[in-house]
């Protein structure tokens, strides 16, 4: 039995769900709510000491951590359409893209935090917020969260992150001007890994390419046409307050109309 600990709006969880549905792999979902710090509790940290999602458990064995490791495992361990090249050069180029997307993740996370989660945390009643922070098992991490919510990340850091994401999107657009997929001629793991950053409900992220980079837009249409997309990407969260926060974020929320 394959168990996946994931979150609806987590970029890295979305990557894993896309592969699961592309390959037709049966799995059991274990929901992890990030807004209540489920991922920072003592119980979850025993599974994933990094305190992030997703986590994969195969047949009750040792956890598999990190989304790019998990998606490569799922592709190689299960039948179904291959998502990695059979050729050494193709696999090497895939690894190059996966590394760049790992670097992108930090910058995208900074923008998401500043534009969505910071106002979300600050909008909660103080008692509610503190009760959530108290669920964080490590006191130093709990205190750091209090400081981050109070002080924010700073305009300079957020601006640098926005510029880094924009530069990456421009590079991807240039590549897609001459290739159908980031992975080459077929949809593959590099495309999986890119999808949740291009197709973000938080318009502060998608504003960095939307209406400017036509090759990314054409690529995203192709991604959305795949059956795995509708199965892996939820229309709305089960948390009305989080959906409301996304809608109130700069530029509003919701997936872009292409």
C-alpha positions, 0 to 999 in steps of 0.5 A: 500500500502506498500512503502519501501525506500531502496538502491540497495547495502544496506545490510539491504535493501537486507534483506527486499527485500529477505523477500518481494520476499519470501512471494510474497508481493506487494510493491512500491520502493522508491529509496534512493541514499546513495552516494549523501546522500539522507538518510541525507537530511531533507526530509528523516530524517522526515521519518527516524530520524536515517538517514539509509535505509530501511524504511517501510511505511504501508498504509501511516501510521507511518514509521517502522524502522530497518531492523530486525523489518521490516522483522519480521513484514512482515513475521508475517503480510503477508501470504506465507511461514513462515520464523520464527519458530512456536515454542518458542525455535526456535523463541528464537534462531532466535532472538539470531542470529539476535542480533549477526548479528546486532553486525556484521553490525557495523564491516562489515560497517567499512570494507566496508567504508575503502575499498570502500567508503573512496577511492570512496569519495576521488576520486570525484572532490572536488566540487562534493564531497562538493556539496554532503556533503552540502545535509546533513541536520545536520551541525555537521554530515556534518562536521564529514563526512568531517573529516572521509573522510580526516582522515579515520578510522585508521588501528587499528580500521579497523583491529579489525573490520576485525577480528570480522567479520572473527570470526563471519564467523567461528562461523557460519561455525561451526554451518552450519556443523551440520545444513542446515540453520541458522534458522534450517531445513527451510530457515528463517529470520536468513538466510535472515539477514546473506545473504548480509554479506556473499554474498558481492560484496566487496571482502574485506568482502567475503575474510574473508570466501571465500575459507576457510569455506566450510559450508558457501559456501554450505549454500550460494549455497542453498540461491542462488538457491532460486527464491527470491535471483535473484529478491532481489539481483541486478547484478549491480548498476544503477551507473557506477561510484559506480560499477567502485569503487567496481571493483577497491576495494581491491581484485576487486568486483562482487559476488563470483563464487561458 
